[in-house]
Amino acid sequence: MLGAISIAPPSTVVLPQKLLSPIPKSSFTGLRLQHVCPVAIRLPTASFRRSSSPSSSVVMMAKREEEMKEIRTKTTEEINEEVVDLKGELFMLRLQKSARNEFTSSEFRRMRKRIARLLTVKREREIEDGIGKRLSRKFDRQWKRSIIVRPPPSLKKLQEEEAAAEAAEAAKSA
């Protein structure tokens, strides 16, 4: 139907004469062959893709780099503490989801990414110190065993708010 199209560098592409005839206009948004050399193939743009400008990706990159700079200023102990807190927060978010409470689904990804960035900086420091992969895993297992389970900051805040509300109620009734 279409005939043979030879595969060659763009400057030497030869199209059969049938393809050079005017192509009728239609609503088809697939591949479009053009008569001009070099042959340009345009892929259809999906309607569900958001058109992001290059400046928005630059802003996102700047935010990430800012966050990485902030993480790199922290000590390893502070990084470990934040990882424990974030994992606790992630657990609380999972509990909220399972209890069908209101929650922000984007928090899952944000927290996982933050944990990954923290652990990446931690591993970078280990590499700088000359700690190999095997020894790093050994240290990681030891660190995980030494973690004392404690409520995440959001739960502490919630408990403090409830205690303050109860104290205010008790003061009103007394």
C-alpha positions as CSV (number, residue, x, y, z in Angstrom):
1,M,0.0,0.0,0.0
2,L,2.6,2.6,1.0
3,G,5.4,1.1,-1.1
4,A,9.0,0.7,0.0
5,I,10.8,3.4,2.0
6,S,14.5,3.0,2.1
7,I,16.3,3.7,5.4
8,A,19.2,6.1,4.9
9,P,20.6,9.2,6.4
10,P,18.1,12.1,6.4
11,S,19.9,13.9,3.6
12,T,19.4,11.0,1.2
13,V,15.9,9.7,2.0
14,V,14.0,8.9,-1.2
15,L,10.2,8.6,-1.0
16,P,8.3,6.7,-3.7
17,Q,6.2,8.9,-6.0
18,K,2.9,7.7,-4.5
19,L,3.8,9.2,-1.1
20,L,4.7,12.5,-2.7
21,S,1.1,13.0,-3.8
22,P,-0.9,15.5,-1.6
23,I,-2.1,14.0,1.6
24,P,-5.7,14.7,2.4
25,K,-6.4,16.5,5.6
26,S,-8.0,14.4,8.4
27,S,-8.3,14.3,12.1
28,F,-5.6,11.6,12.3
29,T,-2.8,12.7,14.7
30,G,-0.4,9.9,14.1
31,L,2.9,10.1,12.3
32,R,3.1,12.5,9.4
33,L,5.5,12.2,6.5
34,Q,6.6,15.5,4.9
35,H,7.9,16.0,1.4
36,V,10.8,18.1,2.5
37,C,14.2,16.5,3.3
38,P,15.3,15.8,5.9
39,V,12.3,13.8,6.8
40,A,10.8,15.0,10.1
41,I,8.7,12.6,12.1
42,R,6.4,14.3,14.6
43,L,5.1,12.2,17.4
44,P,1.5,13.0,18.5
45,T,1.2,15.0,21.7
46,A,-1.1,13.4,24.2
47,S,-3.8,15.5,25.6
48,F,-3.2,14.1,29.1
49,R,0.4,15.4,29.2
50,R,0.7,18.7,30.8
51,S,2.8,21.2,28.8
52,S,5.4,22.3,31.1
53,S,7.7,25.1,30.2
54,P,11.4,24.7,30.5
55,S,11.4,27.3,33.3
56,S,9.2,25.2,35.5
57,S,11.7,22.3,35.3
58,V,14.5,24.6,36.2
59,V,12.6,25.8,39.2
60,M,12.0,22.2,40.3
61,M,15.7,21.4,39.9
62,A,16.6,24.5,41.9
63,K,14.3,23.4,44.7
64,R,15.9,19.9,44.8
65,E,19.4,21.3,44.8
66,E,18.4,23.7,47.6
67,E,17.1,20.7,49.5
68,M,20.2,18.7,48.9
69,K,22.4,21.7,50.1
70,E,20.3,21.8,53.3
71,I,20.7,18.1,53.8
72,R,24.4,18.2,53.3
73,T,24.8,20.9,56.0
74,K,23.3,18.4,58.6
75,T,25.4,16.0,60.6
76,T,25.1,12.2,60.1
77,E,23.3,11.9,63.4
78,E,20.7,14.6,62.4
79,I,20.2,12.8,59.1
80,N,19.6,9.5,61.0
81,E,17.1,11.2,63.3
82,E,15.2,12.8,60.4
83,V,15.1,9.4,58.6
84,V,13.5,7.8,61.7
85,D,11.0,10.6,62.0
86,L,10.1,10.5,58.3
87,K,9.6,6.7,58.4
88,G,7.4,7.2,61.4
89,E,5.4,9.8,59.5
90,L,5.1,7.5,56.5
91,F,3.8,4.8,58.8
92,M,1.2,7.2,60.3
93,L,0.2,8.1,56.8
94,R,-0.3,4.5,55.9
95,L,-2.5,4.1,59.0
96,Q,-4.6,7.1,58.0
97,K,-5.0,5.6,54.5
98,S,-6.0,2.2,55.9
99,A,-8.5,3.8,58.3
100,R,-9.9,5.8,55.4
101,N,-9.2,9.1,57.1
102,E,-8.4,12.2,55.1
103,F,-4.8,12.4,53.9
104,T,-2.8,13.9,51.2
105,S,-1.7,11.2,48.8
106,S,1.2,13.4,47.5
107,E,2.8,13.1,50.9
108,F,3.7,9.5,50.3
109,R,5.9,10.4,47.4
110,R,7.3,13.5,49.0
111,M,8.4,11.6,52.2
112,R,9.8,8.6,50.2
113,K,11.9,11.0,48.1
114,R,13.1,12.9,51.1
115,I,14.1,9.7,52.8
116,A,16.0,8.6,49.7
117,R,17.8,12.0,49.5
118,L,18.8,11.7,53.1
119,L,20.1,8.2,52.7
120,T,21.9,9.2,49.5
121,V,23.8,11.9,51.3
122,K,24.6,9.5,54.2
123,R,26.0,7.0,51.7
124,E,28.0,9.7,49.9
125,R,29.7,10.5,53.2
126,E,30.5,6.8,53.8
127,I,32.1,6.6,50.3
128,E,34.2,9.7,51.2
129,D,35.3,7.9,54.3
130,G,36.3,4.9,52.3
131,I,33.6,2.6,53.7
132,G,32.7,-0.2,51.3
133,K,29.3,-1.5,50.4
134,R,29.5,-4.6,52.5
135,L,30.7,-2.7,55.6
136,S,28.0,0.0,55.0
137,R,25.3,-2.6,55.0
138,K,26.7,-4.0,58.3
139,F,26.6,-0.5,59.8
140,D,23.1,0.0,58.5
141,R,21.9,-3.2,60.1
142,Q,23.5,-2.2,63.4
143,W,21.9,1.3,63.2
144,K,18.5,-0.1,62.5
145,R,18.7,-2.4,65.5
146,S,19.7,0.5,67.7
147,I,16.7,2.6,66.8
148,I,14.4,3.2,69.7
149,V,10.8,3.2,68.5
150,R,9.1,6.5,69.4
151,P,6.0,8.3,68.1
152,P,6.5,10.5,65.0
153,P,6.4,14.3,65.4
154,S,3.0,14.6,64.0
155,L,1.6,12.2,66.5
156,K,3.4,14.0,69.3
157,K,1.8,17.3,68.1
158,L,-1.6,15.7,68.0
159,Q,-1.3,14.4,71.5
160,E,-0.1,17.8,72.8
161,E,-3.1,19.4,71.1
162,E,-5.5,16.9,72.7
163,A,-3.9,17.4,76.1
164,A,-4.2,21.2,75.7
165,A,-7.9,20.8,74.7
166,E,-8.5,18.6,77.7
167,A,-6.8,21.0,80.0
168,A,-8.8,23.9,78.6
169,E,-12.0,21.8,79.2
170,A,-11.0,21.0,82.7
171,A,-10.3,24.7,83.4
172,K,-13.7,25.7,82.1
173,S,-15.5,23.1,84.2
174,A,-13.6,23.9,87.4
